[in-house]
């Protein structure tokens, strides 16, 4: 019996968007973590590109650099908006950084098996 590959209908962008849509309020992820969960290890920059170019409403503010830093220029409108949105969700931002150990989303096995569509 031959195993079929994952459906081709979920291209790279759709896979990234699907993961982004699952990030719960009050949690954060890194660009690399999104890429890993989407089955695209090493494609953190692609996650950033998708966030910049998508027309879908996604929780972009919950995505940070690997060390928990906001990737937008400090003091910019986007930086201030991301900081404000995270703080509204109860995530403390100090000096443009979030403590990933405390606030990083770590999906459990059930989420991985039943929520991720690929």
ZIKA-V554577 format. One line per field, one symbol per residue. ss: DSSP state (h for helix, s for strand, l for the rest). A space follows every 10 residues. Layout:
ss->???
This chain:
ss->llllllllll lhhhhhhhhh hhlllllsss hhhhhhhlll lllhhhhhhh hhhllllllh hhssllllsl llllllhhhh hhhhhhhhll lllsllsllh hhhsllllhh hhhhllll
